[in-house]
Each structure stands twice: as C-alpha cells, then as structure tokens.
Amino acid sequence: MTRSLRSPDFERECNFFKVPISHPSILLQTHPMNLQKTLLNVGGNSKHIQLPEVYSGWKKVLLDIDSSIQPDICCDARNLLSLTPGEYDVVYCSHNLEHYYPHESPMVLQGFRHVINSKGAIDIHVPDLGQLMKIVINNDMDINDFLYQSAAGPITVHDVLFGYGVEIEKSGNDFFAHKTGFTVKSLEKLLKENGFPYVYSGIANLEIRAVAFLDTPNTFFKNLYQIA
C-alpha cells in the first residue's frame, strides 16, 4: 500500500537566507551585476531546465556526461581538471553530486576548485537524507511509499535514496543512480575538507542547498545569496 504524506517538514526555512524558501527553485531576486557573470552548470541534464532566478542574465554553460542532450561541454565531472582554470564565477551543481561514489566526491570538488576563479562560489543542491530519515520514521513509512508528486511523476522514498527508478530503467544508464547521500552535517564536512572553508547551508523540501567559497565571500556574493 502506498501512502501520501503532508508534513510541515517539507517546508523549512533555510537557515542562511534572510527569506524563507517555499520551493528549491524559488530563490532570490536578480542582481544588476549578473550580466557580467558566467556559470558552469554541472550535470544539468538539459538547457531547458530553469535555473534559480538569481542567475537570470548570467552566461550559462551546460556541462554533462550525456552527449545526446548536446551540452556545451561533454565531460565527466570527475575530469574537470582538463578544463581551463578559473574561468567561471559559479559552479552550479543541482542533484548531481549524489551520483558519484563517496571516494569520487573529492575528485569532483577538486574540479570545482579548478574551474572557478579565486572569488567564485559553488552552489550545491542534494537530497536531504537527514530530513528524509526523520519523515520516514515519524510517519512509519516503508521504502516504496509515496513521498510527493514531481513534474516527472510520483517520487517514493526509494527514489530519493537511490535515484529516480523510472529514469534509470528507461535510460538504461546507471549514472542516473544515486551512489551516495548527504545530511547537512556530512555535506558541510565534505566541502570544508576539500578546499571550501566558507560554507553556508540551508534546507527546504527534502533538499539541502550549500553555497561554498574558497575565500571569505565578497560583497557581491553576500548580496546575491543574501548571506547574513
């Protein structure tokens, strides 16, 4: 039997933003300086997937391992050291980092450090397994129970843990499977251990968002992300 869930845990205020986030894709307002900035979208899957409004007007470069979607750069995110160093202001990585084994995460983050400039940022979004575990236990849920409805279809507990089963089966590509997972604490620890000492994180709707920097964020990025 499947069960639907309505829980206040699905909407939580991100603790480093000055505004509550009611949906992961609804973030912040655009900034007039954005027209001068360049973003690398790692594993973005499609140019038609809308990025957060905060990046409106930016030059966006899509990097993906799947050549069939015709990315701007066809490259495995574990091989970013092959790209030009310091070329981007932001690396945006939404629901991609969980698709690498734990021992590969440092390799990916090393690549992120390589491609951003010294004052740049990385913007990471991953499933929130800490919140998922609380919801499953508190609501006596099973692994195949329904969690929420997405644009792609119904999402189960199993999908959040291991990857969207429908997509994995349809594509036949195991790179759509999740090979690791994160809580806020574990993601922050991973980022700090791999060269990003300044980390600002928040949670909303079973998602962790972490913005991290190589150096103290400057005024532009503090305003952009509304870091208190």
Backbone as numpy.savetxt, mean C-alpha at the origin, in Angstrom:
# Nx Ny Nz CAx CAy CAz Cx Cy Cz
-21.68 -21.89 5.95 -22.53 -20.69 5.95 -21.66 -19.45 5.95
-21.97 -18.49 5.11 -21.25 -17.21 5.11 -22.03 -16.18 5.89
-21.31 -15.24 6.47 -21.94 -14.20 7.27 -21.42 -12.84 6.87
-22.27 -11.84 6.82 -21.81 -10.48 6.58 -21.46 -9.84 7.91
-20.64 -8.81 7.84 -20.13 -8.19 9.06 -20.34 -6.70 9.01
-20.86 -6.13 10.06 -20.95 -4.68 10.20 -20.31 -4.34 11.54
-19.14 -3.77 11.46 -18.39 -3.52 12.69 -17.77 -2.14 12.65
-17.76 -1.41 13.78 -17.10 -0.11 13.81 -15.60 -0.22 13.55
-15.05 -1.43 13.67 -13.63 -1.61 13.41 -13.28 -1.39 11.95
-14.29 -1.39 11.06 -14.02 -1.16 9.66 -13.73 0.31 9.39
-14.09 1.21 10.30 -13.80 2.61 10.11 -13.09 3.14 11.34
-11.80 3.38 11.20 -10.97 3.88 12.28 -10.25 5.12 11.80
-10.05 6.06 12.68 -9.34 7.28 12.29 -7.84 7.02 12.24
-7.24 7.37 11.10 -5.79 7.19 10.98 -5.09 8.10 11.97
-4.13 7.56 12.71 -3.60 8.31 13.84 -2.50 9.30 13.49
-2.11 9.41 12.21 -1.16 10.48 11.91 -1.76 11.53 11.02
-2.99 11.34 10.56 -3.67 12.34 9.78 -4.47 13.26 10.69
-4.66 14.49 10.26 -5.51 15.40 11.01 -6.98 15.21 10.64
-7.24 14.40 9.61 -8.62 14.17 9.20 -8.89 12.69 9.23
-10.13 12.27 9.59 -10.46 10.85 9.55 -10.57 10.37 8.12
-10.22 9.13 7.89 -10.33 8.54 6.57 -11.49 7.55 6.59
-12.49 7.77 5.76 -13.63 6.87 5.71 -13.45 5.79 4.66
-12.48 5.97 3.76 -12.16 4.95 2.77 -10.71 5.15 2.38
-9.95 4.05 2.18 -8.52 4.21 1.89 -8.22 5.08 0.68
-9.12 5.14 -0.30 -8.83 5.91 -1.51 -9.19 7.37 -1.37
-9.85 7.74 -0.27 -10.22 9.14 -0.05 -9.24 9.71 0.95
-8.28 10.48 0.47 -7.21 10.91 1.36 -7.24 12.41 1.57
-6.36 13.14 0.90 -6.17 14.54 1.22 -6.38 15.39 -0.02
-6.38 16.68 0.15 -6.59 17.59 -0.97 -5.29 17.79 -1.76
-5.43 18.18 -3.00 -4.27 18.37 -3.86 -3.47 19.60 -3.42
-2.25 19.69 -3.90 -1.34 20.75 -3.49 -0.81 21.42 -4.75
-0.71 22.75 -4.80 -0.29 23.42 -6.03 1.10 23.03 -6.52
1.97 22.55 -5.62 3.31 22.17 -6.04 3.36 20.78 -6.66
2.21 20.06 -6.62 2.21 18.69 -7.11 2.58 18.57 -8.58
2.34 19.61 -9.37 2.61 19.56 -10.80 4.08 19.33 -11.09
4.94 19.61 -10.15 6.38 19.46 -10.34 6.89 18.10 -9.87
6.03 17.25 -9.38 6.46 16.03 -8.72 6.23 14.78 -9.58
7.04 13.76 -9.31 6.96 12.51 -10.06 6.80 11.34 -9.09
5.91 10.43 -9.44 5.57 9.29 -8.59 5.78 7.99 -9.36
6.40 7.01 -8.71 6.51 5.66 -9.26 5.49 4.77 -8.57
4.55 4.26 -9.35 3.48 3.40 -8.84 3.92 1.95 -9.01
4.37 1.34 -7.93 4.93 -0.01 -7.99 3.83 -1.06 -7.82
3.70 -1.90 -8.84 2.70 -2.97 -8.78 1.29 -2.47 -8.83
1.07 -1.37 -9.55 -0.25 -0.73 -9.57 -1.29 -1.43 -10.41
-0.88 -2.40 -11.22 -1.79 -3.28 -11.96 -2.46 -2.64 -13.17
-2.84 -1.36 -13.08 -3.50 -0.70 -14.20 -3.40 0.81 -14.06
-3.24 1.49 -15.18 -3.23 2.95 -15.18 -4.62 3.51 -14.94
-5.64 2.67 -15.03 -7.01 3.12 -14.86 -7.45 3.11 -13.39
-6.64 2.51 -12.52 -6.95 2.52 -11.09 -6.58 3.88 -10.53
-7.55 4.55 -9.96 -7.33 5.91 -9.48 -6.44 5.92 -8.25
-5.45 6.78 -8.26 -4.61 6.98 -7.09 -5.24 8.02 -6.18
-4.79 8.11 -4.94 -5.34 9.11 -4.03 -5.30 10.52 -4.62
-6.30 11.30 -4.32 -6.45 12.65 -4.86 -5.26 13.54 -4.52
-4.57 13.22 -3.45 -3.41 14.01 -3.06 -2.35 14.04 -4.15
-2.35 13.05 -5.04 -1.37 12.99 -6.12 -1.92 13.52 -7.44
-3.04 14.21 -7.39 -3.60 14.79 -8.60 -2.62 15.78 -9.22
-2.39 15.67 -10.51 -1.48 16.56 -11.20 -0.04 16.09 -11.24
0.29 15.05 -10.50 1.64 14.52 -10.52 1.88 13.74 -11.81
3.13 13.65 -12.22 3.51 12.71 -13.27 3.59 11.33 -12.63
2.84 10.38 -13.19 2.76 9.04 -12.61 3.35 8.02 -13.58
4.25 7.20 -13.06 4.90 6.17 -13.85 4.52 4.82 -13.26
3.89 3.96 -14.07 3.45 2.66 -13.60 4.53 1.61 -13.84
4.93 0.93 -12.77 5.86 -0.18 -12.85 5.13 -1.45 -12.44
5.23 -2.49 -13.26 4.56 -3.75 -12.95 5.32 -4.89 -13.60
5.19 -6.08 -13.00 5.84 -7.27 -13.53 5.07 -7.86 -14.70
3.80 -7.50 -14.84 2.91 -8.07 -15.85 2.95 -7.23 -17.13
3.61 -7.73 -18.15 3.75 -6.98 -19.40 2.43 -6.82 -20.14
1.44 -7.68 -19.86 0.17 -7.64 -20.58 -0.63 -6.38 -20.30
-0.35 -5.71 -19.17 -1.09 -4.49 -18.84 -0.40 -3.25 -19.40
0.72 -3.46 -20.09 1.48 -2.39 -20.73 1.89 -1.28 -19.75
2.65 -1.67 -18.73 3.14 -0.65 -17.78 4.18 0.24 -18.45
4.44 1.38 -17.86 5.51 2.24 -18.37 6.87 1.56 -18.22
7.03 0.83 -17.11 8.25 0.07 -16.85 7.85 -1.35 -16.48
8.28 -2.32 -17.25 8.02 -3.72 -16.92 9.22 -4.25 -16.14
9.01 -4.46 -14.85 10.13 -4.81 -13.98 9.60 -5.46 -12.72
10.32 -6.43 -12.23 10.05 -7.04 -10.94 10.50 -6.05 -9.86
9.66 -5.80 -8.87 10.00 -4.83 -7.82 11.20 -5.26 -7.00
11.62 -6.50 -7.14 12.84 -6.95 -6.47 14.10 -6.54 -7.23
13.89 -5.94 -8.41 15.03 -5.56 -9.26 15.11 -4.06 -9.52
14.65 -3.26 -8.58 14.61 -1.81 -8.80 15.99 -1.16 -8.84
17.00 -1.87 -8.38 18.35 -1.31 -8.42 18.83 -1.13 -9.86
18.12 -1.74 -10.80 18.48 -1.58 -12.21 17.99 -0.25 -12.78
17.15 0.48 -12.04 16.60 1.74 -12.52 17.51 2.91 -12.14
17.25 4.06 -12.75 18.01 5.28 -12.47 17.82 5.68 -11.01
18.88 5.97 -10.29 18.73 6.34 -8.87 18.17 7.75 -8.70
17.41 7.94 -7.59 16.95 9.26 -7.18 16.01 9.96 -8.13
15.29 9.21 -8.94 14.49 9.82 -10.01 13.10 10.26 -9.55
12.61 9.72 -8.43 11.21 9.94 -8.05 11.09 10.64 -6.70
10.01 11.41 -6.58 9.70 12.07 -5.32 8.97 11.15 -4.37
8.16 10.25 -4.93 7.39 9.31 -4.11 7.35 7.95 -4.81
7.50 6.90 -4.03 7.14 5.55 -4.48 5.82 5.22 -3.82
4.81 4.94 -4.65 3.49 4.55 -4.16 3.34 3.05 -4.37
3.04 2.34 -3.29 2.97 0.88 -3.35 1.74 0.41 -2.59
0.66 0.18 -3.31 -0.61 -0.16 -2.69 -0.93 -1.64 -2.90
-0.99 -2.35 -1.80 -1.35 -3.78 -1.79 -0.45 -4.57 -2.74
0.84 -4.33 -2.59 1.84 -5.06 -3.37 2.91 -5.69 -2.49
3.27 -5.02 -1.40 4.37 -5.49 -0.57 4.08 -6.86 0.04
2.82 -7.18 0.26 2.45 -8.48 0.82 2.60 -9.62 -0.18
2.91 -9.30 -1.43 3.06 -10.33 -2.46 4.48 -10.87 -2.58
5.35 -10.48 -1.63 6.73 -10.98 -1.61 6.95 -11.74 -0.31
7.81 -12.74 -0.37 8.15 -13.48 0.84 8.87 -12.56 1.83
8.79 -12.87 3.12 9.43 -12.00 4.12 10.90 -11.72 3.84
11.64 -12.71 3.36 13.07 -12.49 3.11 13.31 -11.61 1.89
12.27 -11.38 1.08 12.40 -10.52 -0.10 12.03 -9.07 0.18
11.33 -8.82 1.28 10.90 -7.46 1.60 12.05 -6.47 1.68
13.18 -6.82 2.34 14.31 -5.88 2.37 14.83 -5.55 0.98
14.80 -6.51 0.07 15.26 -6.29 -1.30 14.37 -5.25 -1.99
13.06 -5.37 -1.79 12.11 -4.42 -2.38 12.32 -3.03 -1.80
12.47 -2.95 -0.49 12.65 -1.65 0.16 13.99 -1.02 -0.20
15.01 -1.85 -0.42 16.29 -1.31 -0.89 16.10 -0.64 -2.25
15.26 -1.25 -3.09 14.96 -0.66 -4.38 14.21 0.65 -4.25
13.28 0.71 -3.29 12.56 1.97 -3.05 13.54 3.07 -2.65
14.48 2.74 -1.76 15.48 3.73 -1.34 16.30 4.20 -2.54
16.56 3.29 -3.44 17.39 3.59 -4.61 16.72 4.58 -5.56
15.40 4.45 -5.77 14.75 5.24 -6.83 14.19 6.57 -6.34
14.02 6.77 -5.02 13.53 8.07 -4.57 14.70 9.00 -4.30
14.43 10.30 -4.38 15.47 11.26 -4.05 15.62 11.38 -2.53
16.63 12.08 -2.10 16.98 12.09 -0.67 15.90 12.68 0.22
15.03 13.52 -0.33 13.94 14.11 0.44 12.60 13.47 0.12
12.62 12.38 -0.65 11.39 11.75 -1.10 10.73 10.90 -0.03
9.61 10.27 -0.42 8.81 9.47 0.50 8.37 8.19 -0.17
8.04 7.20 0.65 7.35 6.02 0.15 5.99 5.96 0.84
4.98 5.61 0.07 3.59 5.57 0.55 3.10 4.13 0.39
3.04 3.40 1.51 2.78 1.97 1.50 1.37 1.69 2.04
0.63 0.84 1.32 -0.69 0.38 1.77 -0.68 -1.15 1.76
-1.06 -1.76 2.86 -1.14 -3.22 2.96 -2.36 -3.61 3.79
-2.84 -4.85 3.64 -3.93 -5.31 4.51 -3.51 -5.27 5.98
-4.44 -4.94 6.85 -4.18 -4.84 8.28 -4.54 -6.17 8.94
-3.57 -7.05 9.09 -3.86 -8.37 9.66 -4.11 -8.30 11.16
-3.58 -7.29 11.82 -3.89 -7.11 13.24 -5.36 -6.86 13.46
-5.92 -5.94 12.68 -7.34 -5.65 12.79 -8.18 -6.83 12.32
-7.71 -7.50 11.27 -8.44 -8.67 10.78 -8.56 -9.74 11.85
-7.47 -10.00 12.56 -7.51 -11.03 13.61 -8.49 -10.66 14.71
-8.53 -9.39 15.07 -9.49 -8.95 16.10 -10.93 -9.14 15.63
-11.20 -8.79 14.38 -12.56 -8.92 13.84 -12.97 -10.39 13.78
-12.06 -11.25 13.32 -12.38 -12.67 13.21 -12.69 -13.27 14.58
-11.85 -12.96 15.57 -12.07 -13.50 16.92 -13.33 -12.92 17.56
-13.49 -11.61 17.48 -14.62 -10.95 18.15 -15.96 -11.34 17.55
-15.96 -11.73 16.28 -17.21 -12.07 15.61 -17.34 -13.57 15.32
-16.44 -14.36 15.92 -16.50 -15.82 15.78 -16.60 -16.23 14.31
-15.73 -15.65 13.49 -15.78 -15.90 12.06 -14.88 -17.07 11.67
-15.22 -17.68 10.53 -14.39 -18.74 9.96 -13.60 -18.17 8.79
-12.65 -18.93 8.28 -11.72 -18.41 7.29 -12.39 -18.08 5.96
-13.47 -18.75 5.62 -14.13 -18.49 4.35 -15.35 -17.58 4.48
-15.55 -16.99 5.64 -16.69 -16.10 5.85 -16.50 -14.78 5.09
-17.61 -14.22 4.69 -17.64 -12.95 3.96 -17.26 -11.81 4.88
-16.38 -10.93 4.39 -15.97 -9.76 5.14 -16.62 -8.49 4.61
-16.47 -8.24 3.31 -17.04 -7.02 2.73 -17.15 -7.18 1.22
-17.89 -6.29 0.61 -18.08 -6.29 -0.83 -17.13 -5.28 -1.46
-16.33 -5.71 -2.41 -15.44 -4.81 -3.13 -15.93 -4.65 -4.56
-15.28 -3.75 -5.30 -15.64 -3.56 -6.70 -15.39 -4.83 -7.51
-14.40 -5.64 -7.07 -14.08 -6.87 -7.77 -15.00 -8.02 -7.41
-15.68 -7.90 -6.26 -16.56 -8.96 -5.80 -16.48 -9.14 -4.30
-17.17 -10.15 -3.75 -17.13 -10.37 -2.30 -15.75 -10.79 -1.83
-15.34 -10.26 -0.68 -14.02 -10.56 -0.11 -14.21 -11.35 1.18
-13.48 -12.44 1.30 -13.55 -13.29 2.48 -12.31 -13.10 3.36
-12.36 -13.68 4.54 -11.20 -13.67 5.43 -10.00 -14.30 4.71
-10.24 -15.39 4.03 -9.18 -16.09 3.30 -8.53 -15.18 2.25
-9.34 -14.38 1.56 -8.82 -13.47 0.53 -7.86 -12.45 1.13
-8.21 -11.89 2.28 -7.35 -10.88 2.90 -6.04 -11.51 3.36
-6.11 -12.74 3.85 -4.90 -13.41 4.32 -3.99 -13.86 3.18
-4.57 -14.47 2.16 -3.76 -15.17 1.17 -3.84 -14.62 -0.25
-4.64 -13.58 -0.46 -4.80 -13.02 -1.79 -6.17 -13.35 -2.36
-6.62 -12.50 -3.27 -7.96 -12.64 -3.83 -8.04 -13.91 -4.69
-8.72 -14.92 -4.16 -8.74 -16.24 -4.77 -9.26 -16.25 -6.20
-10.28 -15.45 -6.49 -10.85 -15.40 -7.83 -9.80 -14.95 -8.84
-9.05 -13.91 -8.49 -8.03 -13.38 -9.39 -6.88 -14.36 -9.58
-6.47 -15.02 -8.50 -5.39 -15.99 -8.60 -5.78 -17.13 -9.52
-6.99 -17.65 -9.35 -7.46 -18.76 -10.18 -7.64 -18.35 -11.64
-8.23 -17.19 -11.85 -8.51 -16.72 -13.21 -7.23 -16.44 -13.98
-6.25 -15.83 -13.32 -5.02 -15.42 -14.00 -4.03 -16.57 -14.16
-4.05 -17.48 -13.19 -3.05 -18.54 -13.18 -1.68 -18.07 -12.74
-1.60 -16.83 -12.24 -0.33 -16.24 -11.82 -0.22 -16.23 -10.31
0.80 -16.90 -9.79 0.92 -16.94 -8.34 1.44 -15.65 -7.75
1.87 -14.68 -8.61 2.30 -13.42 -8.01 1.12 -12.61 -7.48
-0.11 -13.06 -7.73 -1.26 -12.43 -7.12 -1.51 -12.94 -5.70
-0.83 -14.00 -5.30 -1.00 -14.55 -3.96 -0.22 -13.75 -2.93
-0.75 -13.69 -1.71 -0.04 -13.04 -0.60 0.97 -14.02 -0.03
2.18 -13.56 0.16 3.24 -14.42 0.69 3.72 -13.97 2.06
3.20 -12.87 2.53 3.47 -12.41 3.89 2.33 -11.49 4.31
2.40 -10.97 5.52 1.36 -10.07 6.01 1.91 -9.17 7.10
1.12 -8.14 7.43 1.64 -7.10 8.32 0.59 -6.65 9.34
1.10 -6.28 10.50 0.38 -5.45 11.46 1.05 -4.08 11.43
0.46 -3.11 12.10 1.09 -1.79 12.15 2.50 -1.90 12.74
2.61 -2.64 13.83 3.91 -2.77 14.51 4.94 -3.43 13.61
4.57 -4.51 12.94 5.55 -5.23 12.12 5.95 -4.43 10.88
5.00 -3.68 10.29 5.33 -2.87 9.12 6.27 -1.73 9.50
5.97 -1.05 10.60 6.84 0.04 11.04 8.25 -0.49 11.33
8.34 -1.65 11.97 9.64 -2.25 12.29 10.40 -2.57 11.00
9.72 -3.15 10.02 10.37 -3.49 8.76 10.92 -2.26 8.06
10.13 -1.19 8.02 10.56 0.03 7.34 11.77 0.65 8.04
11.74 0.71 9.36 12.83 1.32 10.10 14.11 0.50 9.99
13.98 -0.82 9.93 15.16 -1.69 9.83 15.78 -1.65 8.43
15.04 -1.08 7.48 15.53 -1.08 6.10 15.69 0.32 5.53
16.12 1.23 6.42 16.59 2.52 5.95 15.59 3.65 5.95
14.41 3.44 6.55 13.40 4.51 6.61 13.09 4.81 8.08
13.91 5.64 8.72 13.76 5.88 10.16 12.55 6.72 10.54
12.00 7.46 9.59 10.87 8.34 9.89 9.61 7.74 9.27
8.77 7.16 10.13 7.58 6.43 9.68 6.34 7.00 10.35
5.31 7.26 9.56 4.03 7.77 10.05 2.94 6.85 9.52
2.17 6.23 10.44 1.23 5.20 10.01 -0.17 5.47 10.53
-1.13 4.89 9.86 -2.52 4.98 10.26 -3.28 3.78 9.75
-4.48 3.55 10.28 -5.28 2.41 9.87 -6.69 2.86 9.54
-7.31 2.17 8.59 -8.71 2.40 8.23 -9.17 1.27 7.33
-10.35 0.75 7.62 -10.99 -0.23 6.72 -10.09 -1.42 6.38
-9.55 -2.05 7.41 -8.70 -3.22 7.23 -7.46 -2.94 6.39
-6.99 -1.70 6.43 -5.81 -1.32 5.68 -4.87 -0.50 6.55
-3.57 -0.80 6.43 -2.54 0.02 7.05 -1.96 0.92 5.97
-1.79 2.18 6.32 -1.06 3.08 5.44 0.13 3.62 6.22
1.30 3.51 5.60 2.52 4.03 6.21 3.24 4.91 5.21
3.56 6.13 5.62 4.39 7.03 4.82 5.74 7.11 5.52
6.80 6.85 4.77 8.12 6.76 5.39 9.14 7.58 4.60
10.17 8.06 5.33 11.16 8.97 4.76 12.57 8.52 5.14
13.51 8.87 4.27 14.92 8.64 4.57 15.45 9.66 5.57
14.83 10.84 5.56 15.25 11.95 6.43 14.00 12.62 6.98
14.17 13.54 7.89 13.03 14.25 8.45 12.18 14.85 7.33
10.87 14.60 7.31 10.05 15.14 6.23 10.08 16.66 6.19
10.21 17.19 4.99 10.26 18.64 4.84 8.85 19.24 4.88
8.77 20.55 4.77 7.49 21.25 4.88 6.50 20.81 3.81
7.01 20.60 2.60 6.12 20.18 1.51 5.41 18.88 1.86
6.16 17.88 2.32 5.55 16.59 2.62 4.71 16.63 3.90
5.12 17.45 4.86 4.28 17.60 6.06 2.92 18.16 5.70
2.92 19.12 4.80 1.65 19.70 4.35 0.87 18.73 3.47
1.58 18.03 2.59 0.94 17.09 1.68 0.21 15.99 2.43
0.87 15.41 3.41 0.29 14.28 4.17 -0.35 14.74 5.47
-0.33 16.05 5.71 -0.89 16.61 6.95 -0.35 15.89 8.19
0.97 15.78 8.21 1.63 15.17 9.37 1.67 16.20 10.50
1.15 15.82 11.62 1.07 16.75 12.75 2.46 17.01 13.34
